[in-house]
Amino acid sequence: MTGYLTTHVLDTARGCPADGLEITLVRITGETREDICRVRTNADGRTDTPILPAEAFARGTYELVFHAGAYLARHGAPSEIPFLDLIPIRFGLSENQHYHVPLLLSPFGYSTYRGS
């Protein structure tokens, strides 16, 4: 089995998928950061294809950077200076399998977990 990575963003304050939220996938090697791709979520809060597809999968340390501030501002976040702006989630891919890293988002908090 070849590994791949997916994500899903849900706006828990609005009770719906977070559509149009920009996400950057970064590979971390020591002190080096390499942007792998930049995508936006669709109407279901997912990316149209795996954010790291099987043909590009490599074990290692990665970071998903969720551009939450711009998304929240578009949907009426109550502040000129957002409490949350960029949300980096660093994780390791150690096995050739499906990894799913979802984000539950609100203007004042978030959570994540290893999904399925």
ZAROZA-626556 format. One line per 5 residues: for each residue x, y, z of N, C-alpha, C. Coordinates in pm, 1 decimal. Layout:
N
X,Y,Z,X,Y,Z,X,Y,Z ~ ...
end
This chain:
116
84.4,-118.4,0.0,0.0,0.0,0.0,88.4,124.0,0.0 ~ 54.8,220.2,-80.8,126.8,346.4,-84.3,51.0,448.6,-1.8 ~ 124.3,529.9,72.4,61.1,627.8,158.9,11.3,749.5,83.0 ~ -75.6,824.9,149.5,-122.1,953.3,99.8,-180.2,1031.7,215.9 ~ -201.8,1161.5,195.0,-246.4,1251.2,301.0,-369.5,1327.9,256.9
-470.0,1331.6,344.8,-589.6,1412.0,321.2,-617.1,1499.0,442.5 ~ -703.7,1598.8,422.4,-745.5,1685.9,531.1,-891.0,1724.4,511.0 ~ -950.4,1779.4,614.0,-1090.4,1821.8,612.1,-1101.0,1932.8,715.6 ~ -1163.6,2044.8,679.5,-1176.6,2156.5,773.2,-1324.9,2184.1,796.1 ~ -1364.3,2181.8,922.6,-1501.9,2211.7,959.6,-1505.3,2338.0,1043.4
-1593.9,2429.0,1009.6,-1613.5,2553.7,1082.8,-1715.9,2524.9,1191.7 ~ -1668.0,2502.5,1313.5,-1757.9,2463.0,1422.1,-1843.9,2578.8,1472.0 ~ -1801.6,2703.3,1450.4,-1881.7,2819.1,1491.5,-2003.1,2836.4,1400.5 ~ -1984.5,2810.9,1272.2,-2093.2,2825.8,1175.7,-2167.4,2694.9,1152.3 ~ -2107.6,2584.8,1197.5,-2172.3,2455.3,1181.2,-2173.8,2405.1,1038.4
-2061.5,2425.8,967.1,-2056.4,2384.4,826.1,-1911.6,2359.9,784.4 ~ -1892.2,2299.7,666.3,-1756.5,2284.9,615.1,-1694.9,2421.8,588.2 ~ -1563.8,2432.0,603.8,-1491.0,2556.8,578.1,-1449.2,2558.2,431.4 ~ -1526.8,2624.3,348.6,-1498.6,2629.3,205.2,-1405.1,2744.8,171.9 ~ -1315.8,2722.8,77.3,-1226.1,2828.8,32.1,-1112.4,2862.0,127.2
-1082.6,2775.4,222.3,-974.0,2799.7,316.1,-842.5,2753.8,253.3 ~ -744.1,2840.5,249.0,-614.3,2808.3,189.8,-531.5,2724.9,287.1 ~ -461.2,2625.7,232.0,-375.5,2536.7,309.9,-243.0,2521.4,236.5 ~ -133.5,2530.6,310.4,-1.2,2505.2,254.6,54.3,2379.3,318.9 ~ 105.8,2287.4,236.2,174.0,2169.0,286.9,323.4,2193.3,276.2
393.9,2174.1,389.0,537.4,2199.2,396.4,606.1,2071.2,442.6 ~ 717.6,2037.4,380.0,801.1,1925.7,426.8,914.7,1985.5,508.7 ~ 939.8,1928.2,626.5,1042.4,1975.6,718.9,1157.1,1874.1,720.1 ~ 1277.1,1921.5,687.2,1396.5,1836.4,693.8,1501.6,1914.4,771.6 ~ 1521.6,1876.9,897.5,1613.2,1953.2,983.9,1560.1,2094.2,999.9
1639.4,2192.2,959.2,1598.4,2332.8,966.7,1539.8,2383.0,833.9 ~ 1531.1,2295.2,735.5,1484.6,2334.0,602.4,1334.2,2311.0,588.2 ~ 1267.0,2412.0,533.6,1123.5,2404.8,505.3,1105.1,2411.1,354.0 ~ 1031.6,2314.6,298.8,1005.7,2311.4,155.5,854.7,2309.6,131.8 ~ 802.9,2415.4,68.1,661.7,2417.1,33.3,636.3,2311.9,-73.2
543.9,2221.0,-45.4,510.2,2113.9,-139.1,393.9,2156.9,-227.8 ~ 290.6,2214.0,-167.7,175.7,2259.9,-245.7,93.9,2358.5,-164.2 ~ 8.8,2430.0,-235.7,-85.2,2524.8,-175.1,-219.4,2498.3,-240.9 ~ -321.1,2471.2,-160.0,-453.1,2434.7,-211.5,-561.3,2509.5,-133.6 ~ -683.7,2500.6,-182.5,-800.4,2555.8,-112.5,-902.8,2444.9,-93.1
-975.9,2455.9,16.1,-1081.6,2358.7,41.3,-1200.3,2386.7,-50.5 ~ -1274.0,2281.1,-81.2,-1393.7,2292.3,-163.7,-1517.1,2313.9,-74.7 ~ -1635.9,2306.6,-132.6,-1759.8,2331.3,-58.9,-1781.8,2231.9,54.8 ~ -1714.2,2116.5,48.3,-1726.0,2016.0,153.5,-1616.9,2031.1,259.7 ~ -1531.1,2134.8,247.1,-1423.2,2155.3,343.0,-1304.0,2063.5,321.3
-1300.9,1996.4,207.5,-1192.4,1904.0,172.7,-1117.7,1957.3,51.4 ~ -1003.6,1898.4,22.5,-935.9,1931.1,-102.5,-989.0,1835.9,-209.6 ~ -984.7,1878.5,-334.8,-1040.7,1796.5,-442.3,-964.9,1666.6,-463.8 ~ -838.0,1666.3,-431.8,-754.3,1546.5,-441.3,-673.8,1537.6,-311.7 ~ -610.9,1423.6,-283.6,-526.6,1417.5,-164.0,-423.2,1531.3,-165.2
-401.2,1590.9,-50.2,-306.8,1702.7,-42.3,-163.8,1654.2,-66.5 ~ -137.8,1529.5,-33.5,-12.2,1462.1,-69.2,-53.0,1329.0,-131.0 ~ -56.0,1322.8,-265.0,-102.6,1200.4,-331.6,-0.4,1087.4,-321.9 ~ -45.9,968.3,-352.9,38.8,848.5,-342.9,167.5,862.0,-422.7 ~ 161.3,920.4,-542.3,282.0,928.7,-625.3,385.6,1024.7,-569.1
346.6,1114.1,-478.2,441.1,1208.9,-418.0,472.5,1174.6,-272.0 ~ 410.0,1069.9,-219.7,424.9,1036.0,-78.5,568.1,998.0,-44.4 ~ 618.0,1054.7,63.8,747.9,1017.3,119.8,737.1,1028.5,271.1 ~ 793.8,932.6,340.6,792.6,939.3,486.5,873.4,1060.4,531.7 ~ 834.8,1118.4,644.8,907.6,1233.4,696.2,819.4,1321.4,782.2
870.9,1439.7,811.6,799.2,1537.3,894.2,738.9,1643.6,803.3 ~ 613.5,1674.5,828.2,539.4,1770.0,746.7,465.6,1869.0,835.8 ~ 419.6,1973.0,772.4,337.5,2072.2,841.4,225.7,2114.9,747.0 ~ 105.6,2112.6,796.1,-6.5,2173.8,726.6,-24.5,2310.8,788.8 ~ -24.9,2414.1,707.2,-46.7,2550.1,756.8,-183.1,2595.0,704.7
-276.5,2609.2,796.0,-412.5,2650.4,762.2,-419.5,2802.9,773.0 ~ -458.5,2869.2,665.8,-467.2,3015.6,660.7,-604.1,3057.3,714.5 ~ -621.5,3041.4,844.6,-750.7,3059.9,909.1,-793.7,3206.1,917.0 ~ -699.9,3297.7,937.4,-735.4,3438.9,953.7,-811.8,3494.4,835.2 ~ -764.4,3467.7,714.9,-831.5,3517.1,593.9,-969.3,3453.7,579.8
-978.8,3324.3,607.1,-1108.4,3255.5,599.9,-1206.6,3315.1,701.7 ~ -1162.3,3329.2,826.0,-1249.6,3379.7,931.3,-1293.2,3523.4,902.7 ~ -1204.3,3605.8,849.5,-1239.7,3744.1,815.6,-1350.1,3747.2,709.6 ~ -1341.8,3657.7,611.5,-1445.5,3651.9,507.2,-1581.2,3615.2,564.3 ~ -1580.2,3547.5,677.5,-1706.0,3501.1,736.5,-1740.8,3576.4,864.9
-1693.1,3701.0,874.4,-1737.8,3789.5,980.9,-1673.5,3772.3,1116.0 ~ -1547.8,3727.3,1121.5,-1479.6,3718.6,1251.5,-1485.7,3854.8,1318.4 ~ -1508.0,3858.3,1447.2,-1540.5,3983.7,1516.7,-1424.0,4076.8,1550.4 ~ -1310.4,4065.9,1483.4,-1197.5,4149.4,1523.0,-1116.2,4193.9,1402.8 ~ -1061.5,4316.9,1410.4,-968.0,4364.8,1307.4,-840.6,4282.4,1306.6
-795.6,4246.8,1425.2,-676.1,4164.1,1440.6,-725.0,4026.5,1486.0 ~ -718.8,3927.9,1397.5,-775.0,3796.9,1433.5,-697.2,3729.5,1545.9 ~ -770.7,3662.3,1631.4,-706.3,3584.3,1736.7,-625.9,3471.0,1672.8 ~ -683.5,3404.2,1573.6,-613.9,3298.7,1499.2,-586.5,3348.0,1358.9 ~ -465.7,3326.4,1311.2,-431.0,3363.0,1174.3,-380.5,3238.9,1102.7
-252.8,3212.4,1109.9,-197.3,3090.1,1051.9,-193.9,2982.1,1159.4 ~ -243.7,2864.8,1125.8,-244.0,2752.4,1219.8,-154.4,2642.8,1163.3 ~ -31.9,2628.5,1217.2,56.1,2520.7,1170.2,34.7,2394.5,1253.1 ~ 22.3,2282.9,1184.9,12.5,2153.8,1253.3,124.9,2066.8,1198.8 ~ 221.4,2035.7,1284.0,338.2,1956.4,1244.1,314.5,1811.4,1285.6
345.8,1719.0,1196.2,319.6,1577.0,1221.1,417.2,1493.7,1139.7 ~ 427.0,1367.7,1173.7,515.5,1276.2,1102.4,438.6,1170.1,1026.4 ~ 488.1,1138.3,907.7,434.8,1028.1,827.8,539.9,918.2,830.5 ~ 514.7,813.0,905.3,617.3,710.3,927.6,589.6,578.6,856.7 ~ 469.0,562.3,805.3,433.3,436.4,739.8,360.9,465.1,609.2
366.3,371.8,517.9,296.1,385.3,390.1,148.9,350.9,410.0 ~ 71.5,450.7,451.8,-70.9,432.3,473.0,-142.6,566.0,456.5 ~ -274.0,563.7,465.2,-353.1,685.4,455.3,-344.2,761.3,588.0 ~ -303.7,887.1,579.3,-304.9,977.5,693.9,-410.7,1083.5,667.0 ~ -489.9,1113.5,769.8,-594.1,1215.0,757.3,-579.0,1309.8,875.2
-556.5,1438.4,847.1,-534.8,1538.9,951.2,-643.5,1646.0,937.5 ~ -755.3,1630.2,1009.5,-863.6,1727.6,1001.5,-841.8,1844.5,1097.3 ~ -913.7,1953.3,1071.2,-909.2,2070.9,1158.1,-1052.1,2112.1,1189.3 ~ -1082.1,2125.5,1318.3,-1208.9,2180.7,1364.2,-1179.0,2323.4,1406.6 ~ -1244.2,2420.7,1344.0,-1204.6,2560.8,1354.3,-1318.3,2649.5,1402.2
-1284.5,2745.3,1488.1,-1374.0,2855.2,1524.8,-1286.6,2980.3,1538.3 ~ -1344.1,3098.7,1550.3,-1260.9,3219.6,1559.5,-1167.0,3223.0,1680.1 ~ -1195.5,3144.7,1784.7,-1116.4,3153.8,1907.1,-1055.4,3021.2,1951.6 ~ -1058.2,2920.9,1864.4,-998.9,2793.2,1901.9,-1004.4,2694.3,1788.4 ~ -925.0,2588.0,1802.3,-924.1,2481.3,1703.1,-880.1,2352.2,1769.1
-907.7,2242.2,1702.1,-855.1,2113.1,1745.8,-828.7,2027.8,1622.9 ~ -744.7,1929.3,1643.5,-709.6,1836.9,1537.1,-688.4,1699.5,1598.0 ~ -677.5,1600.5,1514.5,-654.3,1463.4,1558.1,-612.7,1383.2,1437.2 ~ -568.0,1262.1,1456.7,-539.9,1175.7,1342.6,-668.8,1104.2,1307.3 ~ -722.9,1140.8,1196.1,-849.4,1082.7,1150.6,-827.6,956.7,1068.9
-934.1,912.5,1007.3,-926.7,791.8,924.5,-986.0,817.1,788.0
end
